[in-house]
Structure formats: structure tokens, C-alpha cells
Amino acid sequence: MKDDKPTSFDIAYRAGVSQSTVSRALRDSPLVNEATRKRVQAIARELNYKVDKNARNLRSKQTRTIALLLCEDQGIGDSMINPFFLSMLGSITRACANRQYDLLVSFQQMSDDWHADFEDAHRADGIIFLGYGDYVTYVEKLIHLNEAGAHYITWGPVLPGQPGVSIGCDNYNGAYKATKHLLQLGRKRIAFIGDASEHSPEFRRRYEGHARALKEFGIELDPALQVAAETSETDGKAGIETLRARGVEFDAVFGASDLIAIGAIQGIEAAGLIVPDDIAVVGFDDIPTASYTHPPLTTVQQNTRLAGELLVDNLLKMIDGEKPESFLLPTDLIVRGSCGAPRSN
């Protein structure tokens, strides 16, 4: 009995392209231009063509799965996921589904062979990393992945000579805009709560952008106004306690993350002071909670929707044999009530 089911060769004939181009177009490969992809996909719908995923995976030796590895971090409540990454998780999941890929989500295992359970064991065709903990240690792990020939991409800092491909936000200019906003409101003693060492290069770039804004306004950077902190409300609140214990005057706080900034608001209120009347506060990330704090938090917004799509698309380019470049995404300053109105001189 003849099998009348349409094949990829039928689509190729109708579209005037090769069968391999059809295969790439049906999985939304960036190697096929948009017009050809749409034409091939339209013909596939017209013929009611269904991809046999099992057969395709056997032929290509691909799993059609991407592994998303999260770094355990201080979340809100019992969560061990930074809430910023929860927004990106939704975007990555949607991008994978739109490209007919499954997503395998797990916490990072910081052993020397952390890639073994994924690409080497054929559980995933590539890996996306969100979060990194101590960056100095993390880079050593990326070097192991390079040596293993793994397909991976990271969300994080973009630094000269770093291993692999990374997509991140423009931390420097985002922080510059936030501090400049505080300065334009008349705040002159602005504390920075966040680790500015090599172990946290994203926070360090935010501190450097903060310092640039101060310099442009003729204000000398005061090391006593910087407190090292990790991304947590607890560290943000402790940062306020440290500043007060030092006896330094400050009329504003730049939290290197929203969680730090939210903790700082708690510390300020615990000291009997008012935000923003006594001390203005800005954060960085624009997590969902930021708009519900009291007062709502002014913050630097990272585009998590676009970030998720670009992480998936550039990882698929690597899987298809391309070599994408690392790059930074712009940020936006979201002004809310935690900064208050301009102060009179």
C-alpha cells in the first residue's frame, strides 16, 4: 500500500529548495533567510506535513532539547532562584517552544565535569547558563566546557578574553543613568551597596558607571560609601546598618540589584528614616516586586523578553555551526516613587 503522507522532499520540490534547507526552515534555523523560512513553512501547512521528531533526531543525532542551568541564588521566600531569572525563564521557554525545542531546567552542579550529564550524555544539544556565583571560579568551569567542545552560551558579563559566548546588559551605562538621575534630583552623598570586586564583574561595572556620573557632577568618589553585598534583601539591609555604623552621611542609595535595594529600604525604615524624604533609593533589574514596594522602586530595567530570545537564537546558531559574537543589550531607567521630587539647593 502506497504511503501518501507528504515528505520533506515534497516540500523541497514545491519550494524550489534543497531538502536540507527544508529541514532547517522547519526548525527555524537562522541559517535560512526569513522569506524562505516562511515559504517553506506555508507549504508544510498546506500539505499538512508533520515532522517525525523521533526519526529526525535519529538522523541528526540531536535531542531537540536545550539545557537551562540556573545558579542557586538567594530568591524571595523559599525560592533559590533570583527573581530576575524567573522572568527570563519564561522568555527562554517561549523561545524554545516557538523553535520546536524542549527545555530541560536544572540547577548548576559545580563539579569539574558539570557538562557530562548534558551534551556528553546526549540529554541536550546545547546549554544556557543563568547566574554564576563567584565569577573567578566560574570562568574555570567555562574553560572546561571549551575544551570539551560543548555548545553553550551565558547570560552575564561581556569581558575581553573570556571563554565562550556571553550576552549581557550594559551595566555601566545603566548605572550611570541611575546615579545621574539621583544627582539631578539634588542628591549628593550616594551610597553604593554591592560587591565591586573581580568576583562580581557585573556589579563592578555598575559601580564604575556610578563613579563616572559622580565625576561628571564634580563629586569625589568616597570609598566609605561603598559596601560589599551579594544579591539579597538581607545584604541590602545589612548594608544600611554598615553605613550607619561607619558614621558617614548619605542621602541616597544605589542598590546593585533590586533585592539589595529592597533590603536597603527595609534598613532605612528600621532606622526610623523615610524613603525618599530622607534617603532616596534606586535598584537594578526591574524584577516584578520592584513596582510593588513601598514606595515603588526606581530601577534600571533589563529587557528579559529580548534577552531570552537572543540566548536561544544564538545558541541554535552555534549548534548549526555558526560562531556568534558576545554583545551587550541596552537598559532603560524606570522612574518610580523611591527617588522623590527634586530637592531645592
N, C-alpha and C positions, 0 to 999 in steps of 0.2 A: 504493500500500500504506500503510495507516494505521500511524503510529508510536505504539506503545502504551507507550513509555517515560514514566514519571511526570515531571511538571514541578513547578516551584516553585509554580505556580498550583494544582495538585492538593493540595499540602501546605497551602497557604494556606486552601483551601476546607475541608479536613478540620480544620484547627486553629482556624478562625474568626478568622484574622488577615489582614492585607494581604500581598501578595507581597513588598513591600519589607521587612516585618518578618521574613518567612521568610529572605530573603537575609541580613539582619543576624544572625538567630539561628544560621544555619548557619556563620557565620564568628565566632561567639562574641562579637559586639559587646556591650559593656557598656551600650549604649543599650536593650537588650531585657532585661526582668527575667528572673531565673533560672528561674522557673516556666514562663514562655512559651518560653524557650530549650529547656528540657528537653522540653516537649511537642512543639515543632516538630521537634527532633532525633529524638525517638522515632518520630514519624510518618514522617520521612525514612528511618529504618532499616527500618521496617515496609514501606514501599513500595520499598525497595532503590534509593532515589534517589541518583544520583551527580552531584556538581557538575562541570559542564564548566568547568574553570578557565580555559581559553583564551577561551571565549565570555564568561564572567563578567568577566574582566579587560578585554576589549574594550569591554563595556558600561559598566563603571565607570571605565575609564581608570586602573585601579590595577594595580600589578605583583604584589600579594600578597607583597611582599618588604620586609623591614626591613634597613637597613644598620647594622651594628655597627662603629663606628670606634674602634680602640684607639690610645692614645698609646704610642709606642715608649718603653720604660722599662727599667730595669735589672732583669732577671729572675734566675733561677738558672741557672748554666752559660751556654750559648749563647743562651738564650731572651731575647727583647727584650720580653717581656710580664711585667708584675708578677704574681707567682703569685696574689695576691689576686683579680685579674681573671679568672684561669683558672677559679676556682670559680664566679664569676658568669657566665662564658661558658656553662658547662654549663646553668645555670638559665635563661638567656635563650634558648638553643637549644631547650630543652624547652618553654618557654612559647610560643615561636613555633610549634613543631610542633603543640602542643595547640590552637592557634588557627588552624591551617591557613595559616600564613605561612612563607615561606622566609627564611633568614637569610644575608645577604651580609656576610662578615667581612673587614675590611681595616684597615691602619694609616692613621691620620690624615695627610693631606697639608696642611701648614700654609701653603698659599698663600691669597691673598685670595679665590679662587673655589673653595674646597675642597668646597663643596656641589654644584658643577656636574656632577660625574660621577655624582651620585646622584639627588636629586629632579629637578633640571633636565633630566637626560638620561633620566629615567623608568626608572632602574635600581632605585629603591626608593621606597616611599610615605612613609617616614619614617626618621629617623636616631637611633640611640642612641650617645652618646659615653661612653667609659670612659677616665678619665685626662685630664690637661690640660697637663702640663708647667708652664710659667710661667703662673700664673693671670692676671696682668695682661695679658699678650699674648693669652691665650685668650679673655678677655672681648671683646676687639676682634673676634675671629672670630665669636663668637656674635651680635654686633650685625649683622654682615653677613648672617647667616642670618635674623635677624628681618626685615631689610629685604627679603630675597628671599622672605619668606613661607613658609619651609621648616617642615616638621613635624619637630621634634627634641626630645629630652629628654636630660639629662645626669645621670650619677652623680657627685656631688661636693658642694661646699659649698652651703648654702642661705643666701643673704645678701640683705639689703634692696636692692631696686632692680636686682638682677642680671637680665640678659636671659633670656627663655625659662623653661622649667620644669626644676627640678632635684629629684632625690631623693637624699638622703644619710643618713648615720648621725649620731646625736647625739654628735659628737666631744667636746663639752665635758663632758657628764656621764659619758661612758665614761672619759675621762682622769681625771676627779675620782674615780671609783670605784677606778681602778687606783692612784693615788697615795695615796688614803685607806687602801687595803689595806696598802701598804708602811709607812705611818705607824703603823697599828695593830700591825704586826709589830715596831715599835720602831726602824725606820729613820728617821733624821732629816736626813741630808745626801743628798738625792736629786737626782742629775743628770738633766737632760733633754736628749736628743740628737735634734735635728730642727729644721728651719727654722721659725721663728716669725714670719716676715715676711708682708707682704701678698701676696707671690708664692706662698705656700702656705697659704691660709686654713684648710684642714682641720688642718694641723699647728699653726697658730696657736691654733685653738680648743682643741686638745688641751693646748697649753701654758697657756692660760687656765684650763682645768679643773684642771690640775695645780697652778697657783698658788692657786686657791681652796681646795683641800684643805690646802695648806701653811698658808694664812692661818687656817683653822679650827682648826689644831693649834698656832697661835701661833708658827709658824716663818716668818721673814722670807725672801722670795724673793731668792736670791743670783744675780745675772746671770752670775757666773763659773761657775756650774754648768749653764749652757745653752750648747750647742754646735750651730751650724747644720749641718744634714746633709740630704742627699737620701735617697730610699728605696733604699738599697743596703747590702749587708753591708760593702763597702769603707768607706763613710762611717761606719758604726757602729763599726768597728774603729778608724778614724782618730779618731773622737770620743773614745774612751777614751785614745788617745795624747795628744790635745789637753788633756784634763782633767788627765792626769798631768804634762804639761809645764807647766801653769799652777800646779801645786803645791797644788791645792785638795783637801781631804779629801771623800770621798763614800763612802757605804755602800750605795747603791742607784742603779740607772739605770733611767730610763723611756725606752725607745726609741719614737719617734713612729710607728714601724711595726715589724712583726715582722722584716723584713730588717735594719733598723737594730739591733734588739735582738739578733738572732743574731750580727751583726758585733761588737756590744759584748761578747758572751760570748767570742768569739774573742780580742778585745783584752784582756780581763781575764785569760784563761788565758795569753796570751802574756806578760803581765806577772808571771806566777808566782802569781797570786791564784786563789782558788776561788769559784765560784758555787754556792750562795748564801752559803757560810760567811763570806766576806769582803765580797762585794758581791752584793746581790740584783738581779734583772733582771726587768722586765716589758716587754711589747710591745703592739702594737695591730694587729688584723686577724684573728688566728687562721687563718693560712694552714696548709695541711696539714703543712708541715715543722715547725711550731711544736711539735707533740706528739712529735716525734722528735729534737729537740735534746737535748744532754746538759748539764745536766738539762733535762727538758721545760719549755717556756716558758709562764709565766703571761702571759695576754694578754687583750685586750678583743676579744670576738667580734662581728663584724658578720654579720647574717643574709643571706648571699648568695642563698639559695634564694628568700626572700621578696622581696629586692631585685630579682632578675631578673624575677620575675613582675610586680611593680609597674611596673618600667620599661616592659615590653611593654604591659601593660594601659593605662597612662596615655598611651603614645604612640598606641595604637589609638583611645583617646578623642579625641585631637587630630585624627587622620585622619578620624574620624567627625563632627568639627565641635564637639566639646566643648572646654572650657578648664579643664583640671585645675590644681590649685594645687601649688606646691612644698611638700615636707614632709620631716621627719626620722624615721628609724627608731631605736628604742631599741637599746641594746647590752647585752651580758652579760659579766661578768668571769669568765674561765675560769682557775681557780687550779691551777697545777701546781708542779713542784719548784724552779723557778728563784728562788723567793722565800724558801724555807726556813721554819723554825718561828719563832714569836715570840721576840724577844730579851728577856732579863731586864734591867731597868733597874739 
